[in-house]
Amino acid sequence: MKHGFLRAAAATPKIRVADPVYNAEQIIELISQGHKRGVKLMAFPELCLTGYTCGDLFLQSSLLEKAREGLKTVIDSTRGKDTLVFFGLPWEHGGKLYNVAAAVQNGRFLGMIPKQNLPNYSEFYEARHFCPGAGRPVMTEWEGGQVPMGANLLFKCSDMPGLTVAAEVCEDVWVPCPPSIGHAMAGATVVVNCSASDETTGKDMYRHELICSQSARLVCGYVYANAGEGESTQDLVFGGQNIIAENGACLVESRRFSNESICADMDLERLASDRRRMNTYPAADSVREKGGYQVVEFAFRNPEAGKATEAPAGPAGKAAAGITKGPDVTPGPILRFVDPTPFVPHDEGQRSRRCEEILSIQAMGLKKRLEHTECRNVVVGLSGGLDSTLALLVAIRAFELLKLPRTSIHCVTMPCFGTTGRTYANACSLAAKVGASLKEINIRQSVTRHFADIGQALDNHDVTYENGQARERTQVLMDVANQLGGLVIGTGDMSELALGWATYNGDHMSMYGVNASVPKTLVRHLVRYYADTCNEEELSRVLMDILDTPVSPELLPPEDGQIAQKTEDLVGPYELHDFYLYYVLRYGYRPSKIYRLAMQAFDGRYNRETILKWLKVFYRRFFSQQFKRSCLPDGPKVGSVAVSPRGDLRMPSDASSRLWLEEIENIR
């Protein structure tokens, strides 16, 4: 539960049709297994206490009576277990029969959610036996007391902020306006679905998309438990397709035709972050009041554990007996995939589509700027490194869209004290291979003269020595652009901007920054994608050599002809910084949570000390360098994270980093 992670499970027991005693035993066994794994929320299929396929046996008093006894058996078995459990059974109320999902936890019967939409078409005939449930809860009799029964029940955890659970039953999610829409708007962060959806060809794909899409639309976690083997095969087969989804992503899915229990850790803080930033997401209080919702509180930990308790009659939520404190699952491996490169898709096909899309966004942004300014020339400072290479490739696409000659893309290479033969050769070769114009302006003499003017010794390789070169290059580019009536294309990427690894009013400045929202880890894949798809062998060879070159600003003299200044040796691995950047800006996670995620994502690659070292560096630089981001040139946003002061990051330049750095110091 630490850091907002909720361990949820969906389980499909192998049942016997019309045998509640046996089925209760199977449910109890799976609850016990889940509890041992630290599961806090568990869902079972629709009507699993009796079997969904009982048909007219639902009208038999013997079955209904045994179902009530089975319910009691399951409730009693949960004493001492803090897992919140939902499972299906038939329930008689007011002389009518309802298809409900019961919510139980720690020996308490918390409530029942009746199915509202009863399918009575094709192979389904539920209206023959059941009545549709109401939204507003009513009280129904149970063991001398009462429990709430209604679709509009919210189960709110008192000791896990952000966890409010609601439920719907099978068909409810298939209708045009599912009850879960109202539940989420009323504050539910996790929706449970007890289902019995039979298998027909292709239905599994639709079911998968339905559940994942619903979780995305509602910005919620969704636990879907489906009936499987054990149901009658007289006319239907049930495959037990269980799904746990979170805001559009499938965390885990079971194999069909094999009754399984699946388990995953949902990130409630991630959901809360997305809902907070979406000002179009309604405030829960007003929706809850208008919708007639009833909140039932429960807790994972009981401060009165160990004391004798009596089970008084009365509304659910007030009656409790024999509750004991459940196990506190200490932070350990998280049951979900933590992607070490959150900006880069792992699937090759998806990665290629992402690269094509980003290149198109960048090119369209530049195209519009050129059309608006009526410029027919652009200037790119070409260093032979990754960022300037990507900027050039984007310019080529924009010029193709505008049907302008590539010779109007003016590449300028500006060797100085730190330039190596490899990067110089690659810059010249790249410009030649793509058909752009190339001009070499050696700035060694002008920088030396400038240093003499300000009294900077050439053997003093300090920040003035480095930044003087960067600013001279920017001045040259700006003046060349003025001569041509063109625009200077910015080459700096988002990772450099996040760390402030740019010279203020040097490479930090341009007339349009095409890479401003592209992280360094993604720059590499964009260049590789271009190399793989350009169908030009020589161009591809040059691009691959650029990819193999260490990242460097080349502002310090080479050592034996090799790059002496490697960026990642100075500021840390970009794959770590991009990981930190994603979770800081996308979800606003605290440092201790980012550290925990990084430990899992980079297990075996970076140790604890390395991750903490560069996490501190990230936060120090991120806060101290905001002044550079506050005056960024225009540039297109390409992903969910960006640092433009006009869009995603409106942050004061003088904000204190104390809270974040102190938390890092306290990480144990």
C-alpha positions as CSV (number, residue, x, y, z in Angstrom):
1,M,0.0,0.0,0.0
2,K,3.0,2.3,0.3
3,H,3.3,5.0,-2.4
4,G,-0.3,4.4,-3.4
5,F,0.1,0.9,-4.8
6,L,-3.0,-1.3,-4.4
7,R,-2.6,-5.0,-5.0
8,A,-5.7,-6.2,-6.8
9,A,-6.7,-9.6,-8.1
10,A,-9.3,-11.2,-10.3
11,A,-9.9,-14.9,-9.7
12,T,-12.0,-17.5,-11.5
13,P,-12.8,-20.6,-9.3
14,K,-13.6,-23.9,-10.9
15,I,-17.2,-24.3,-9.7
16,R,-20.0,-26.8,-9.8
17,V,-23.3,-25.6,-11.1
18,A,-25.9,-25.4,-8.4
19,D,-23.5,-26.4,-5.6
20,P,-23.1,-23.3,-3.3
21,V,-21.3,-25.3,-0.6
22,Y,-18.6,-26.5,-2.9
23,N,-18.3,-23.2,-4.7
24,A,-18.0,-21.3,-1.3
25,E,-15.0,-23.6,-0.5
26,Q,-13.3,-22.7,-3.8
27,I,-13.9,-19.0,-3.2
28,I,-12.5,-19.2,0.3
29,E,-9.4,-21.0,-0.8
30,L,-8.7,-18.4,-3.5
31,I,-9.3,-15.6,-1.0
32,S,-6.8,-17.2,1.3
33,Q,-4.2,-17.5,-1.4
34,G,-4.7,-13.9,-2.4
35,H,-4.4,-12.7,1.2
36,K,-1.1,-14.5,1.5
37,R,0.1,-12.6,-1.5
38,G,-0.8,-9.3,0.0
39,V,-3.9,-8.8,-2.2
40,K,-6.1,-6.0,-0.9
41,L,-8.9,-6.1,-3.5
42,M,-10.2,-9.2,-5.0
43,A,-13.0,-9.9,-7.6
44,F,-14.8,-13.1,-8.5
45,P,-17.2,-13.8,-11.3
46,E,-20.9,-13.1,-11.6
47,L,-23.2,-15.6,-9.7
48,C,-20.1,-17.7,-8.9
49,L,-21.6,-18.9,-5.6
50,T,-24.2,-20.9,-7.5
51,G,-23.0,-20.8,-11.1
52,Y,-24.3,-18.4,-13.7
53,T,-25.8,-21.2,-15.8
54,C,-28.3,-22.5,-13.3
55,G,-31.3,-21.5,-15.5
56,D,-34.7,-22.2,-13.8
57,L,-32.9,-23.6,-10.8
58,F,-32.6,-20.0,-9.7
59,L,-36.3,-20.2,-8.8
60,Q,-35.7,-23.1,-6.4
61,S,-35.9,-22.2,-2.7
62,S,-33.3,-24.9,-1.9
63,L,-30.7,-23.2,-4.1
64,L,-31.4,-19.7,-2.7
65,E,-31.2,-20.9,0.9
66,K,-27.9,-22.6,0.3
67,A,-26.6,-19.5,-1.4
68,R,-27.3,-17.5,1.7
69,E,-25.5,-20.1,3.8
70,G,-22.6,-20.0,1.4
71,L,-22.5,-16.2,1.7
72,K,-22.3,-16.5,5.4
73,T,-19.5,-19.1,5.2
74,V,-17.5,-16.8,2.9
75,I,-18.0,-13.8,5.2
76,D,-17.0,-15.8,8.3
77,S,-13.9,-17.0,6.5
78,T,-12.7,-13.5,5.9
79,R,-12.2,-12.7,9.6
80,G,-8.7,-11.7,10.1
81,K,-8.2,-11.0,6.4
82,D,-8.2,-7.4,5.3
83,T,-8.9,-8.2,1.6
84,L,-12.0,-6.5,0.2
85,V,-13.8,-9.2,-1.8
86,F,-16.6,-9.0,-4.4
87,F,-18.3,-12.1,-5.6
88,G,-21.7,-12.9,-7.3
89,L,-24.8,-14.7,-6.0
90,P,-28.6,-14.6,-6.4
91,W,-30.4,-12.5,-3.8
92,E,-34.1,-12.3,-2.8
93,H,-35.4,-9.0,-1.7
94,G,-39.0,-7.8,-1.5
95,G,-40.3,-11.0,-3.0
96,K,-38.1,-10.6,-6.1
97,L,-34.8,-12.1,-7.2
98,Y,-31.7,-10.0,-8.0
99,N,-28.3,-10.8,-9.5
100,V,-25.9,-9.1,-7.1
101,A,-22.2,-8.8,-6.2
102,A,-21.6,-9.0,-2.5
103,A,-18.8,-6.9,-0.9
104,V,-17.3,-8.5,2.2
105,Q,-14.1,-7.8,4.3
106,N,-12.7,-8.9,7.6
107,G,-15.9,-10.7,8.7
108,R,-18.1,-7.9,7.6
109,F,-20.9,-7.8,5.1
110,L,-20.5,-4.4,3.6
111,G,-23.2,-4.3,0.9
112,M,-24.6,-5.6,-2.3
113,I,-24.5,-4.2,-5.8
114,P,-27.4,-5.5,-8.0
115,K,-27.1,-5.8,-11.7
116,Q,-29.0,-3.0,-13.5
117,N,-28.9,-4.1,-17.1
118,L,-30.3,-7.6,-17.6
119,P,-29.5,-9.0,-21.1
120,N,-32.4,-10.9,-22.6
121,Y,-31.3,-11.4,-26.1
122,S,-29.4,-14.1,-28.1
123,E,-28.1,-16.7,-25.6
124,F,-29.1,-14.6,-22.6
125,Y,-32.4,-14.8,-20.7
126,E,-31.7,-13.1,-17.4
127,A,-35.0,-11.3,-17.2
128,R,-36.7,-14.7,-16.9
129,H,-35.3,-15.0,-13.4
130,F,-34.0,-11.6,-12.1
131,C,-35.3,-8.0,-11.7
132,P,-33.1,-5.1,-12.6
133,G,-31.5,-3.5,-9.6
134,A,-32.0,0.1,-8.5
135,G,-29.4,2.8,-8.3
136,R,-30.2,4.3,-5.0
137,P,-29.4,1.9,-2.1
138,V,-32.1,0.4,0.0
139,M,-31.6,-1.7,3.1
140,T,-32.1,-5.5,2.9
141,E,-32.3,-8.0,5.8
142,W,-29.3,-10.0,6.8
143,E,-28.8,-12.1,10.0
144,G,-31.0,-9.9,12.2
145,G,-29.5,-6.7,10.8
146,Q,-29.5,-4.8,7.5
147,V,-27.0,-4.2,4.7
148,P,-27.3,-1.6,1.9
149,M,-28.2,-2.9,-1.5
150,G,-27.9,-0.7,-4.6
151,A,-25.8,0.1,-7.6
152,N,-24.7,3.5,-6.1
153,L,-22.6,2.2,-3.3
154,L,-19.0,3.5,-2.8
155,F,-16.6,1.6,-0.6
156,K,-14.2,4.0,0.8
157,C,-11.0,3.0,2.5
158,S,-10.3,5.1,5.6
159,D,-6.6,4.3,5.8
160,M,-5.6,4.4,2.1
161,P,-6.2,7.8,0.7
162,G,-7.4,7.7,-2.9
163,L,-9.0,4.3,-2.7
164,T,-12.8,4.3,-3.3
165,V,-14.2,1.1,-4.9
166,A,-17.4,0.7,-6.8
167,A,-18.8,-2.3,-8.7
168,E,-21.0,-3.2,-11.7
169,V,-22.1,-6.6,-12.9
170,C,-21.2,-8.0,-16.4
171,E,-23.7,-6.4,-18.9
172,D,-23.6,-3.1,-17.0
173,V,-20.3,-2.2,-18.7
174,W,-21.5,-3.2,-22.2
175,V,-24.4,-0.7,-22.4
176,P,-24.1,2.8,-23.9
177,C,-24.0,4.5,-20.5
178,P,-22.5,2.1,-17.9
179,P,-23.1,2.7,-14.2
180,S,-19.3,2.9,-13.8
181,I,-19.4,6.3,-15.4
182,G,-21.5,7.7,-12.6
183,H,-19.4,5.8,-10.0
184,A,-16.2,7.3,-11.2
185,M,-17.7,10.8,-11.3
186,A,-18.9,10.3,-7.8
187,G,-15.3,9.5,-6.6
188,A,-14.7,5.8,-7.3
189,T,-11.0,5.3,-8.3
190,V,-11.3,1.5,-8.8
191,V,-14.3,-0.3,-10.4
192,V,-14.9,-4.0,-10.0
193,N,-16.9,-6.1,-12.5
194,C,-18.2,-9.5,-11.6
195,S,-18.9,-11.0,-15.0
196,A,-20.1,-14.1,-16.8
197,S,-19.4,-13.4,-20.4
198,D,-19.4,-16.4,-22.6
199,E,-16.9,-17.1,-25.5
200,T,-17.7,-16.5,-29.1
201,T,-15.2,-16.0,-31.9
202,G,-13.4,-12.6,-31.6
203,K,-15.2,-11.6,-28.4
204,D,-12.1,-11.7,-26.3
205,M,-10.5,-8.8,-28.3
206,Y,-13.6,-6.7,-28.0
207,R,-13.8,-7.5,-24.2
208,H,-10.2,-6.5,-23.8
209,E,-10.7,-3.2,-25.6
210,L,-13.9,-2.5,-23.7
211,I,-12.4,-2.9,-20.3
212,C,-9.2,-1.0,-21.1
213,S,-11.1,1.8,-22.8
214,Q,-13.5,2.1,-19.9
215,S,-10.6,2.5,-17.5
216,A,-9.1,5.2,-19.7
217,R,-12.3,7.1,-20.1
218,L,-12.9,7.1,-16.4
219,V,-9.2,7.5,-15.4
220,C,-9.6,4.6,-13.0
221,G,-8.5,1.1,-12.2
222,Y,-10.7,-1.7,-13.5
223,V,-10.8,-5.3,-12.1
224,Y,-12.7,-7.6,-14.4
225,A,-13.4,-11.2,-13.2
226,N,-15.0,-13.6,-15.6
227,A,-16.6,-17.0,-15.3
228,G,-14.7,-19.9,-16.6
229,E,-14.5,-23.7,-16.5
230,G,-17.1,-25.3,-14.3
231,E,-20.1,-23.4,-15.8
232,S,-22.5,-25.6,-17.7
233,T,-21.5,-26.2,-21.4
234,Q,-25.0,-27.2,-22.4
235,D,-25.1,-24.3,-24.8
236,L,-22.2,-22.0,-23.9
237,V,-18.5,-22.1,-23.0
238,F,-17.0,-19.6,-20.6
239,G,-13.2,-18.8,-21.0
240,G,-12.4,-17.1,-17.7
241,Q,-10.8,-14.0,-19.4
242,N,-9.8,-11.9,-16.4
243,I,-8.4,-8.4,-16.9
244,I,-6.9,-5.8,-14.6
245,A,-6.6,-2.4,-16.3
246,E,-5.5,1.1,-15.3
247,N,-6.2,4.2,-17.2
248,G,-6.2,2.5,-20.5
249,A,-3.3,0.2,-19.9
250,C,-3.7,-3.6,-19.4
251,L,-1.6,-4.4,-16.3
252,V,-2.3,-8.2,-16.6
253,E,-4.6,-10.5,-18.4
254,S,-5.3,-14.2,-17.8
255,R,-5.1,-16.9,-20.4
256,R,-8.5,-18.0,-21.7
257,F,-9.9,-21.5,-21.1
258,S,-7.7,-21.9,-18.0
259,N,-9.2,-20.8,-14.7
260,E,-6.6,-18.4,-13.3
261,S,-6.1,-15.9,-10.6
262,I,-4.3,-12.8,-11.8
263,C,-2.7,-10.1,-9.6
264,A,-1.3,-6.7,-10.2
265,D,-0.4,-3.5,-8.3
266,M,-2.5,-0.5,-9.3
267,D,-1.0,2.9,-8.8
268,L,-3.7,5.1,-7.2
269,E,-1.4,8.1,-7.0
270,R,-1.0,7.9,-10.7
271,L,-4.8,8.0,-11.1
272,A,-5.2,10.9,-8.6
273,S,-2.5,12.9,-10.5
274,D,-4.3,12.5,-13.8
275,R,-7.7,13.5,-12.3
276,R,-6.2,16.5,-10.6
277,R,-4.7,17.9,-13.7
278,M,-7.9,17.4,-15.7
279,N,-10.0,20.4,-14.8
280,T,-12.8,18.8,-16.9
281,Y,-13.1,15.9,-14.5
282,P,-16.0,16.7,-12.2
283,A,-15.7,17.2,-8.5
284,A,-16.9,14.1,-6.8
285,D,-18.9,15.6,-3.9
286,S,-21.6,17.2,-6.0
287,V,-22.0,14.2,-8.2
288,R,-22.2,11.9,-5.2
289,E,-24.9,14.0,-3.6
290,K,-27.0,14.3,-6.8
291,G,-26.7,10.6,-7.6
292,G,-27.9,9.4,-4.2
293,Y,-24.7,7.6,-3.4
294,Q,-24.1,5.9,-0.1
295,V,-20.5,5.7,1.2
296,V,-19.5,2.5,3.1
297,E,-16.2,2.9,5.0
298,F,-13.8,0.1,5.6
299,A,-10.2,-0.1,6.7
300,F,-7.2,-2.3,5.9
301,R,-5.8,-1.8,9.4
302,N,-7.8,-1.8,12.6
303,P,-6.4,0.2,15.5
304,E,-8.6,-1.8,17.9
305,A,-7.1,-5.1,16.6
306,G,-6.9,-7.7,19.3
307,K,-9.7,-6.3,21.4
308,A,-12.9,-8.4,21.9
309,T,-15.7,-7.0,19.7
310,E,-19.3,-7.7,19.6
311,A,-21.3,-7.9,16.4
312,P,-24.3,-5.7,17.0
313,A,-27.3,-5.6,14.6
314,G,-27.5,-2.6,12.4
315,P,-26.4,-1.1,9.1
316,A,-23.3,-2.6,7.4
317,G,-20.3,-0.6,8.1
318,K,-21.1,-0.5,11.8
319,A,-21.2,-4.2,12.6
320,A,-17.8,-5.9,12.9
321,A,-16.6,-8.9,14.8
322,G,-13.3,-10.5,15.4
323,I,-11.4,-8.0,13.1
324,T,-7.7,-8.4,13.3
325,K,-4.9,-6.4,11.8
326,G,-3.9,-7.6,8.4
327,P,-0.3,-7.9,7.3
328,D,1.5,-4.7,6.4
329,V,3.1,-5.5,3.1
330,T,6.4,-3.7,3.2
331,P,7.8,-2.1,0.0
332,G,9.3,-4.7,-2.2
333,P,8.9,-5.7,-5.8
334,I,5.9,-4.1,-7.5
335,L,3.6,-6.4,-9.3
336,R,3.6,-4.4,-12.5
337,F,6.0,-3.7,-15.3
338,V,8.1,-0.6,-14.6
339,D,9.4,0.6,-18.0
340,P,13.0,1.9,-17.8
341,T,12.4,4.0,-20.9
342,P,8.9,5.4,-20.4
343,F,9.3,7.7,-23.4
344,V,10.2,4.9,-25.8
345,P,7.8,2.0,-26.7
346,H,9.3,-1.4,-26.4
347,D,7.3,-3.0,-29.2
348,E,9.1,-2.5,-32.4
349,G,6.0,-1.8,-34.4
350,Q,4.6,0.7,-31.9
351,R,8.0,2.3,-31.6
352,S,8.2,2.8,-35.4
353,R,4.7,4.4,-35.4
354,R,5.7,6.7,-32.6
355,C,8.8,7.8,-34.4
356,E,7.0,8.5,-37.6
357,E,4.3,10.4,-35.7
358,I,6.8,12.6,-33.8
359,L,8.8,13.4,-36.9
360,S,5.6,14.5,-38.6
361,I,4.6,16.7,-35.6
362,Q,8.0,18.3,-35.6
363,A,8.0,18.8,-39.3
364,M,4.5,20.2,-39.3
365,G,5.4,22.7,-36.6
366,L,8.4,24.0,-38.6
367,K,6.3,24.1,-41.8
368,K,3.7,26.3,-40.2
369,R,6.4,28.7,-38.8
370,L,8.1,28.9,-42.2
371,E,4.8,29.6,-43.9
372,H,3.9,32.3,-41.4
373,T,7.2,34.1,-41.6
374,E,7.5,33.6,-45.4
375,C,11.0,32.3,-44.8
376,R,12.5,30.1,-47.5
377,N,15.8,29.4,-45.7
378,V,16.7,27.8,-42.4
379,V,20.1,27.6,-40.6
380,V,21.2,24.6,-38.6
381,G,24.3,24.4,-36.5
382,L,25.5,21.0,-37.5
383,S,27.9,19.4,-34.9
384,G,27.9,15.8,-35.9
385,G,26.0,15.0,-32.8
386,L,22.5,13.5,-32.3
387,D,20.5,16.6,-31.5
388,S,21.6,18.7,-34.5
389,T,21.3,15.6,-36.7
390,L,17.6,15.2,-35.7
391,A,17.0,18.9,-36.3
392,L,18.4,18.6,-39.8
393,L,16.2,15.5,-40.5
394,V,13.1,17.4,-39.3
395,A,14.0,20.4,-41.5
396,I,14.3,18.1,-44.5
397,R,10.8,16.8,-43.9
398,A,9.4,20.3,-43.5
399,F,11.0,21.4,-46.8
400,E,9.6,18.4,-48.6
401,L,6.1,19.3,-47.4
402,L,6.7,22.9,-48.6
403,K,8.3,21.6,-51.9
404,L,11.4,23.7,-51.2
405,P,14.9,22.7,-52.3
406,R,17.1,21.1,-49.7
407,T,19.9,23.5,-50.7
408,S,17.9,26.2,-48.8
409,I,18.7,24.3,-45.6
410,H,22.0,25.9,-44.6
411,C,24.2,23.8,-42.4
412,V,26.9,25.5,-40.6
413,T,29.8,23.6,-38.9
414,M,31.8,25.6,-36.5
415,P,34.9,23.8,-35.3
416,C,36.8,25.1,-32.3
417,F,39.0,23.9,-29.4
418,G,37.0,20.7,-28.6
419,T,36.0,19.5,-32.1
420,T,37.2,16.0,-33.0
421,G,37.8,14.6,-36.5
422,R,35.0,12.1,-36.1
423,T,32.2,14.6,-35.4
424,Y,33.6,17.1,-38.0
425,A,33.6,14.4,-40.7
426,N,30.2,13.2,-39.8
427,A,28.7,16.7,-39.9
428,C,30.2,17.3,-43.4
429,S,29.2,13.9,-44.7
430,L,25.6,14.2,-43.4
431,A,25.1,17.6,-45.0
432,A,26.4,16.2,-48.3
433,K,24.3,13.0,-48.2
434,V,21.0,14.8,-47.6
435,G,21.8,17.5,-50.2
436,A,21.8,20.5,-47.8
437,S,24.1,23.4,-48.2
438,L,27.2,23.4,-45.9
439,K,29.4,26.2,-44.7
440,E,32.4,25.9,-42.4
441,I,33.1,28.8,-40.1
442,N,36.0,28.1,-37.8
443,I,35.4,30.1,-34.6
444,R,38.8,29.4,-32.9
445,Q,40.2,32.8,-33.9
446,S,37.1,34.8,-32.9
447,V,36.8,33.0,-29.6
448,T,40.5,33.5,-28.8
449,R,40.2,37.2,-29.6
450,H,37.1,37.4,-27.4
451,F,38.9,35.7,-24.5
452,A,41.7,38.2,-24.9
453,D,39.2,41.1,-24.7
454,I,37.8,39.9,-21.4
455,G,41.0,38.6,-19.9
456,Q,40.2,34.9,-20.1
457,A,43.3,32.6,-20.2
458,L,43.2,29.9,-22.9
459,D,44.5,27.3,-20.5
460,N,41.7,28.1,-18.0
461,H,39.1,25.5,-19.0
462,D,36.3,26.8,-16.7
463,V,32.7,27.6,-17.5
464,T,33.6,30.8,-19.2
465,Y,35.9,28.9,-21.6
466,E,33.0,26.5,-22.4
467,N,30.1,29.0,-22.6
468,G,32.2,31.5,-24.7
469,Q,32.3,28.9,-27.5
470,A,28.6,28.1,-27.3
471,R,27.6,31.8,-27.4
472,E,29.9,32.5,-30.3
473,R,28.3,29.7,-32.3
474,T,24.8,31.0,-31.6
475,Q,25.9,34.5,-32.6
476,V,27.3,33.2,-35.9
477,L,24.1,31.2,-36.6
478,M,21.8,34.2,-35.9
479,D,23.9,36.5,-38.1
480,V,24.0,34.0,-41.0
481,A,20.2,33.6,-40.7
482,N,19.9,37.4,-40.9
483,Q,22.0,37.4,-44.1
484,L,19.8,34.8,-45.6
485,G,16.5,36.0,-44.4
486,G,16.0,32.7,-42.6
487,L,15.4,31.1,-39.3
488,V,17.8,29.5,-36.9
489,I,16.5,26.0,-36.0
490,G,17.1,25.1,-32.3
491,T,18.7,21.7,-31.7
492,G,18.6,21.3,-27.9
493,D,16.4,18.5,-26.5
494,M,14.1,18.3,-23.5
495,S,16.5,16.3,-21.4
496,E,19.1,19.0,-21.7
497,L,16.5,21.7,-20.9
498,A,15.3,19.7,-17.8
499,L,18.9,19.6,-16.5
500,G,19.8,23.1,-17.7
501,W,22.6,21.5,-19.7
502,A,22.6,24.4,-22.2
503,T,24.4,27.7,-22.3
504,Y,22.1,30.5,-21.5
505,N,21.6,32.6,-24.6
506,G,23.9,30.2,-26.4
507,D,22.7,26.8,-27.7
508,H,19.7,27.6,-25.3
509,M,18.5,30.1,-27.9
510,S,17.0,29.8,-31.4
511,M,14.2,31.0,-33.6
512,Y,12.3,27.7,-33.5
513,G,13.3,24.7,-31.3
514,V,12.1,21.6,-33.0
515,N,13.6,19.2,-30.4
516,A,12.4,21.1,-27.3
517,S,10.0,18.4,-26.1
518,V,11.9,15.4,-27.3
519,P,13.8,13.6,-24.5
520,K,17.4,12.4,-25.2
521,T,16.4,8.7,-25.1
522,L,13.9,9.3,-27.8
523,V,16.2,11.4,-30.0
524,R,18.4,8.3,-30.4
525,H,15.5,6.2,-31.6
526,L,14.2,8.9,-34.0
527,V,17.6,9.1,-35.7
528,R,17.8,5.3,-35.8
529,Y,14.3,5.1,-37.3
530,Y,15.4,7.5,-40.0
531,A,18.5,5.5,-40.7
532,D,16.4,2.3,-41.0
533,T,13.8,3.8,-43.3
534,C,15.7,6.3,-45.5
535,N,16.6,3.6,-48.1
536,E,20.0,5.3,-48.6
537,E,22.9,3.1,-47.7
538,E,25.5,5.9,-47.3
539,L,23.2,8.2,-45.4
540,S,22.3,5.3,-43.1
541,R,26.0,4.6,-42.5
542,V,26.7,8.2,-41.4
543,L,23.6,8.2,-39.2
544,M,24.7,5.0,-37.5
545,D,28.1,6.3,-36.8
546,I,26.6,9.4,-35.2
547,L,24.5,7.1,-33.1
548,D,27.7,5.4,-31.9
549,T,29.4,8.7,-31.0
550,P,29.4,9.6,-27.2
551,V,27.2,12.5,-26.3
552,S,29.3,15.6,-25.9
553,P,29.2,19.4,-26.3
554,E,32.9,19.2,-27.4
555,L,33.9,22.3,-25.5
556,L,37.1,20.9,-24.0
557,P,40.2,20.0,-26.1
558,P,40.3,16.3,-27.2
559,E,42.6,13.8,-25.6
560,D,44.6,11.9,-28.2
561,G,42.1,13.0,-30.8
562,Q,39.2,11.5,-28.8
563,I,36.2,13.2,-27.1
564,A,37.4,14.3,-23.7
565,Q,34.1,15.7,-22.4
566,K,31.4,13.1,-22.2
567,T,28.1,14.5,-21.0
568,E,26.8,11.4,-19.2
569,D,30.0,11.3,-17.1
570,L,29.3,14.8,-15.9
571,V,25.5,14.9,-15.4
572,G,24.6,11.3,-15.3
573,P,23.0,8.7,-17.6
574,Y,20.3,10.2,-19.7
575,E,18.2,7.1,-19.4
576,L,18.0,7.7,-15.6
577,H,17.3,11.4,-16.0
578,D,14.6,10.8,-18.5
579,F,13.0,8.3,-16.2
580,Y,13.1,10.8,-13.4
581,L,11.8,13.6,-15.6
582,Y,8.8,11.5,-16.8
583,Y,7.6,10.7,-13.3
584,V,8.3,14.2,-11.9
585,L,6.4,16.0,-14.6
586,R,3.8,13.5,-15.7
587,Y,2.6,12.4,-12.3
588,G,4.2,14.6,-9.7
589,Y,5.6,11.6,-7.8
590,R,7.7,12.2,-4.7
591,P,11.4,11.3,-4.8
592,S,11.0,8.2,-2.6
593,K,8.5,6.7,-5.0
594,I,10.6,7.5,-8.1
595,Y,13.6,5.9,-6.4
596,R,11.5,2.8,-5.7
597,L,10.4,2.6,-9.3
598,A,13.9,3.2,-10.5
599,M,15.3,0.4,-8.3
600,Q,12.9,-2.0,-10.0
601,A,13.2,-0.7,-13.5
602,F,17.0,-0.6,-13.5
603,D,17.6,-3.7,-11.4
604,G,20.9,-5.2,-12.4
605,R,22.0,-2.1,-14.2
606,Y,22.4,0.5,-11.5
607,N,22.8,0.1,-7.8
608,R,21.2,2.0,-5.0
609,E,24.0,4.5,-4.6
610,T,24.1,5.3,-8.3
611,I,20.3,5.8,-8.6
612,L,20.3,8.1,-5.5
613,K,23.3,10.1,-6.6
614,W,21.8,11.0,-9.9
615,L,18.4,11.5,-8.5
616,K,19.9,14.2,-6.2
617,V,21.6,15.8,-9.2
618,F,18.4,15.8,-11.2
619,Y,16.4,17.6,-8.5
620,R,19.2,20.2,-7.9
621,R,19.6,21.0,-11.5
622,F,15.9,20.8,-12.3
623,F,15.1,23.5,-9.7
624,S,18.2,25.7,-10.2
625,Q,17.9,25.8,-14.0
626,Q,14.3,26.8,-14.4
627,F,15.3,30.3,-15.4
628,K,16.5,28.9,-18.7
629,R,13.2,27.2,-19.4
630,S,11.3,30.3,-18.5
631,C,12.4,32.0,-21.7
632,L,12.4,29.1,-24.2
633,P,11.9,29.8,-27.9
634,D,8.8,28.4,-29.5
635,G,8.7,24.7,-30.4
636,P,6.2,21.9,-30.9
637,K,5.0,19.7,-28.1
638,V,5.2,16.0,-29.2
639,G,4.3,13.9,-26.1
640,S,2.6,14.0,-22.7
641,V,5.5,15.7,-21.0
642,A,7.0,19.1,-22.0
643,V,8.8,22.0,-20.3
644,S,7.5,25.0,-22.2
645,P,6.6,27.9,-19.8
646,R,3.6,28.6,-22.1
647,G,2.2,25.1,-21.7
648,D,3.1,22.2,-19.4
649,L,5.5,23.7,-16.9
650,R,4.7,27.0,-15.3
651,M,7.2,27.0,-12.5
652,P,8.9,29.9,-10.6
653,S,12.6,30.2,-11.4
654,D,13.4,30.7,-7.7
655,A,11.4,27.9,-6.1
656,S,13.2,26.0,-3.3
657,S,14.2,22.3,-3.8
658,R,14.5,21.7,-0.1
659,L,11.5,19.5,0.4
660,W,12.5,17.1,-2.4
661,L,16.2,16.9,-1.5
662,E,15.4,16.3,2.2
663,E,13.2,13.4,1.2
664,I,16.0,11.9,-0.8
665,E,18.3,12.2,2.1
666,N,15.8,10.3,4.3
667,I,15.5,7.4,1.8
668,R,16.7,4.2,3.5
